[in-house]
Amino acid sequence: MAGTNSERELLTEGPAIILVYPQLGENIGMVARAMANFGLSELRLVNPRDGWPSEKARSAASRADHVIDGAKLYGSLEEAIADLNFVYATTARDRDGYKPVRSPIVAARTLRQRFESGQAVGIMFGRERTGLTNEEVALADEIVTFPVNPAFASLNLAQAVLLMSYEWMKTGMESEEQTSFQAIEQRPATKEHLQGLFDHVEEALEARNYFRSADKKPKLVENLRAVLTRASFTESEIQVLRGVISSLDRFTRENPRGSGAPERSRKAQRGGDNE
């Protein structure tokens, strides 16, 4: 599957995700996938309508098998959160003065602080169609609500879990610019590498009569070098460019004009400005 790498460390920590009376196995599977994307692994299910285990959930999880295999089944919400110290309830409905309402960013930071202090934390998500009841929300410590379009505030279950999982992972990063990918270190090209590229390009163009006018050649060479020095090339990029030039040079020599090679326009051969 694209995006997976069995050689990298699998993140499996963070708050428990509690699904209260989830309906479709496919939705549970997509929740598991969203959790795995952002390093969460503890899935708790309260009376899933279609039963458990579910092959539909496993299929929809797209190989997030560690989440599916570790899912725990509970008969009531009270049982599912009994061992937790702090719980958020997610809801899109107004609950006037019902509980403190936090944004996903604040909620994720609170969860991270409590988790790192040794507390067991969790996030409750309700039914796909109706969400959590007032009685269920009452069991949580605080509410988290997503900043969505007030005229269209409908999120599916996996979307809601993904948003909270994403905010959770962000709180563990050193900066917002950090990513989970490790950039391959590239050595910057030296001036010697650049000079070699200039000479290579100039020689290839000279062989093709690009510099038709001797008095225009210095300016054309100057413009060409300005273009090639605009970017900060790496050694490998220089090698790629020179490989391309060498390949084109071989192609031209092996397929001279008139031997079946397509005829290019004079303007294209000269770069457009060297008429």
C-alpha positions as CSV (number, residue, x, y, z in Angstrom):
1,M,0.0,0.0,0.0
2,A,1.3,3.5,-0.9
3,G,2.5,5.5,2.1
4,T,3.3,2.5,4.4
5,N,6.9,1.6,5.4
6,S,7.4,-1.5,7.6
7,E,11.0,-0.4,8.2
8,R,10.0,2.8,10.1
9,E,8.9,2.9,13.7
10,L,5.2,2.4,14.2
11,L,3.8,5.0,16.5
12,T,1.2,3.5,19.0
13,E,0.5,5.9,21.8
14,G,-1.9,8.6,22.8
15,P,-5.5,8.9,23.8
16,A,-8.0,6.1,23.5
17,I,-10.6,6.6,20.7
18,I,-14.0,5.6,22.0
19,L,-16.7,4.9,19.4
20,V,-20.2,4.9,21.1
21,Y,-22.7,2.7,19.3
22,P,-21.0,2.8,15.9
23,Q,-23.1,1.4,13.1
24,L,-21.2,0.2,10.0
25,G,-18.1,-1.9,10.1
26,E,-16.7,0.1,7.2
27,N,-16.8,3.2,9.3
28,I,-15.0,1.5,12.1
29,G,-12.3,0.4,9.6
30,M,-11.9,3.9,8.3
31,V,-11.5,5.2,11.8
32,A,-8.8,2.6,12.4
33,R,-7.0,3.8,9.3
34,A,-7.2,7.5,10.4
35,M,-5.9,6.6,13.8
36,A,-2.9,4.7,12.4
37,N,-2.1,7.6,10.1
38,F,-1.4,9.7,13.1
39,G,0.1,7.3,15.6
40,L,-3.0,6.3,17.6
41,S,-3.8,2.7,18.3
42,E,-6.2,2.2,21.2
43,L,-9.7,1.7,19.8
44,R,-12.6,1.1,22.2
45,L,-16.0,0.1,20.8
46,V,-19.3,0.4,22.7
47,N,-21.9,-2.0,21.4
48,P,-21.2,-1.7,17.6
49,R,-24.5,-2.3,15.8
50,D,-23.2,-4.9,13.4
51,G,-21.2,-6.8,15.9
52,W,-17.5,-7.5,16.4
53,P,-15.1,-8.6,14.9
54,S,-15.9,-7.4,11.5
55,E,-14.2,-8.3,8.2
56,K,-15.7,-5.2,6.6
57,A,-13.9,-3.1,9.2
58,R,-10.6,-4.9,8.6
59,S,-10.9,-4.4,4.8
60,A,-11.7,-0.7,5.2
61,A,-8.8,-0.2,7.6
62,S,-6.3,-0.6,4.7
63,R,-3.8,-2.6,6.7
64,A,-4.2,-0.8,10.0
65,D,-4.5,-4.3,11.4
66,H,-2.7,-3.5,14.7
67,V,-5.6,-1.1,15.5
68,I,-8.3,-3.6,14.5
69,D,-6.7,-6.5,16.3
70,G,-6.3,-4.5,19.5
71,A,-9.8,-3.0,19.5
72,K,-11.7,-3.6,22.8
73,L,-15.4,-4.2,23.1
74,Y,-17.5,-2.8,25.9
75,G,-21.2,-3.1,26.9
76,S,-21.6,0.5,28.0
77,L,-19.9,3.8,27.8
78,E,-19.4,3.8,31.6
79,E,-17.3,0.7,31.3
80,A,-15.3,2.0,28.3
81,I,-14.1,5.1,30.2
82,A,-13.9,3.6,33.7
83,D,-10.1,3.5,33.8
84,L,-9.5,6.9,32.1
85,N,-8.6,10.1,34.0
86,F,-9.8,12.7,31.5
87,V,-12.2,12.4,28.5
88,Y,-13.3,14.7,25.7
89,A,-16.7,14.4,24.0
90,T,-16.9,15.5,20.4
91,T,-20.1,17.2,19.3
92,A,-21.3,19.6,16.6
93,R,-24.5,20.6,18.5
94,D,-24.8,23.6,20.8
95,R,-24.7,22.6,24.5
96,D,-25.5,25.9,26.2
97,G,-23.3,26.0,29.3
98,Y,-23.3,22.3,29.4
99,K,-19.5,21.7,29.5
100,P,-16.4,23.8,28.7
101,V,-16.1,23.8,24.9
102,R,-12.6,23.6,23.4
103,S,-11.2,23.8,19.9
104,P,-9.4,20.8,18.5
105,I,-6.1,22.6,18.9
106,V,-6.6,23.4,22.6
107,A,-8.1,19.9,23.2
108,A,-5.1,18.2,21.7
109,R,-2.7,20.2,23.7
110,T,-4.6,19.4,26.9
111,L,-4.6,15.7,26.0
112,R,-0.8,15.8,25.3
113,Q,-0.1,17.5,28.6
114,R,-2.2,15.1,30.6
115,F,-0.9,12.1,28.7
116,E,2.7,13.0,29.3
117,S,2.0,13.5,33.0
118,G,0.9,9.9,33.2
119,Q,-2.8,10.3,32.9
120,A,-5.0,8.0,30.8
121,V,-7.0,10.1,28.4
122,G,-9.6,9.5,25.7
123,I,-11.9,11.0,23.1
124,M,-15.6,10.0,22.7
125,F,-17.3,9.9,19.3
126,G,-21.0,9.3,18.9
127,R,-23.2,7.5,16.4
128,E,-22.8,8.3,12.7
129,R,-26.3,9.9,12.4
130,T,-27.1,11.4,15.8
131,G,-23.8,11.7,17.6
132,L,-23.6,11.6,21.4
133,T,-26.6,12.0,23.7
134,N,-26.7,14.6,26.5
135,E,-26.4,11.8,29.0
136,E,-23.2,10.5,27.2
137,V,-21.7,13.9,27.0
138,A,-22.3,14.4,30.7
139,L,-19.8,11.6,31.3
140,A,-17.0,13.6,29.7
141,D,-14.9,16.3,31.3
142,E,-15.0,18.8,28.4
143,I,-16.4,19.1,24.9
144,V,-14.4,19.6,21.7
145,T,-16.1,21.1,18.6
146,F,-14.7,21.5,15.1
147,P,-14.7,24.9,13.4
148,V,-16.8,23.9,10.4
149,N,-19.2,25.6,8.1
150,P,-22.2,26.4,10.4
151,A,-24.6,25.8,7.5
152,F,-23.0,22.4,6.8
153,A,-21.5,21.0,9.9
154,S,-21.9,17.3,9.1
155,L,-18.7,15.3,9.5
156,N,-18.6,11.5,9.1
157,L,-17.1,9.5,11.9
158,A,-13.7,8.9,10.2
159,Q,-13.4,12.5,9.4
160,A,-14.0,13.6,13.0
161,V,-11.5,11.0,14.3
162,L,-8.9,12.0,11.7
163,L,-9.1,15.7,12.6
164,M,-8.5,15.0,16.3
165,S,-5.8,12.5,15.5
166,Y,-4.0,15.0,13.3
167,E,-4.2,17.7,16.0
168,W,-2.8,15.1,18.5
169,M,0.2,14.4,16.3
170,K,0.9,18.1,15.8
171,T,1.3,18.6,19.5
172,G,4.2,16.1,19.5
173,M,6.2,17.9,16.8
174,E,9.0,20.3,17.6
175,S,7.5,22.8,15.1
176,E,4.6,23.0,12.7
177,E,7.1,22.7,9.8
178,Q,8.2,19.3,10.9
179,T,7.1,16.3,8.9
180,S,7.3,12.5,9.4
181,F,9.5,12.2,6.3
182,Q,13.3,12.3,6.5
183,A,14.8,14.4,3.7
184,I,17.8,12.8,1.9
185,E,20.8,14.9,2.5
186,Q,22.1,16.4,-0.7
187,R,25.5,18.0,-1.2
188,P,25.4,21.4,-2.9
189,A,27.2,21.6,-6.2
190,T,30.6,23.4,-6.3
191,K,31.5,26.0,-8.8
192,E,33.6,23.4,-10.5
193,H,30.5,21.3,-11.1
194,L,28.6,24.3,-12.4
195,Q,31.5,25.2,-14.7
196,G,31.5,21.7,-16.1
197,L,27.8,21.9,-16.8
198,F,28.3,25.3,-18.6
199,D,31.0,23.8,-20.7
200,H,29.0,20.7,-21.5
201,V,25.9,22.7,-22.5
202,E,28.0,25.2,-24.6
203,E,29.8,22.4,-26.4
204,A,26.5,20.6,-27.2
205,L,25.0,23.9,-28.5
206,E,28.0,24.8,-30.5
207,A,27.9,21.3,-32.2
208,R,24.3,22.1,-33.3
209,N,25.2,25.5,-34.7
210,Y,23.1,27.2,-32.0
211,F,25.4,30.2,-31.9
212,R,24.8,31.2,-35.6
213,S,26.0,34.7,-35.1
214,A,29.5,35.2,-33.5
215,D,28.6,38.7,-32.2
216,K,25.5,37.4,-30.4
217,K,27.3,34.4,-28.8
218,P,28.7,36.2,-25.7
219,K,25.3,37.5,-24.8
220,L,23.6,34.1,-25.4
221,V,26.2,32.4,-23.2
222,E,25.7,35.0,-20.5
223,N,22.0,34.5,-20.5
224,L,22.4,30.8,-20.5
225,R,24.7,30.9,-17.5
226,A,22.3,33.3,-15.7
227,V,19.5,30.7,-16.1
228,L,21.6,27.8,-14.9
229,T,22.9,29.6,-11.8
230,R,19.4,30.8,-10.7
231,A,18.7,27.6,-8.8
232,S,21.0,26.2,-6.0
233,F,21.9,22.9,-7.7
234,T,23.1,19.9,-5.9
235,E,25.7,17.5,-7.2
236,S,23.1,14.9,-8.1
237,E,21.1,17.5,-10.0
238,I,24.1,18.5,-12.0
239,Q,24.7,14.8,-12.8
240,V,21.1,14.5,-14.0
241,L,21.3,17.5,-16.3
242,R,24.6,16.3,-17.8
243,G,23.2,12.9,-18.3
244,V,20.3,14.4,-20.2
245,I,22.6,16.4,-22.4
246,S,24.8,13.4,-23.1
247,S,21.7,11.3,-24.0
248,L,20.4,14.0,-26.4
249,D,23.9,14.3,-27.9
250,R,24.0,10.6,-28.6
251,F,20.5,10.6,-30.0
252,T,21.3,13.5,-32.4
253,R,24.6,11.9,-33.6
254,E,23.0,8.5,-34.1
255,N,19.9,9.9,-35.8
256,P,21.1,12.7,-38.1
257,R,18.6,14.8,-40.0
258,G,17.2,12.8,-42.9
259,S,17.5,9.4,-41.3
260,G,14.0,9.2,-40.0
261,A,14.4,11.6,-37.0
262,P,11.5,14.1,-36.8
263,E,12.4,17.5,-38.3
264,R,12.2,20.3,-35.8
265,S,11.5,23.9,-36.7
266,R,14.4,26.3,-37.0
267,K,13.1,28.3,-34.1
268,A,12.9,25.3,-31.8
269,Q,16.5,24.2,-32.7
270,R,17.8,27.7,-31.9
271,G,16.0,28.1,-28.6
272,G,13.5,30.7,-30.0
273,D,15.7,33.8,-29.7
274,N,18.7,33.1,-31.9
275,E,17.2,33.9,-35.3
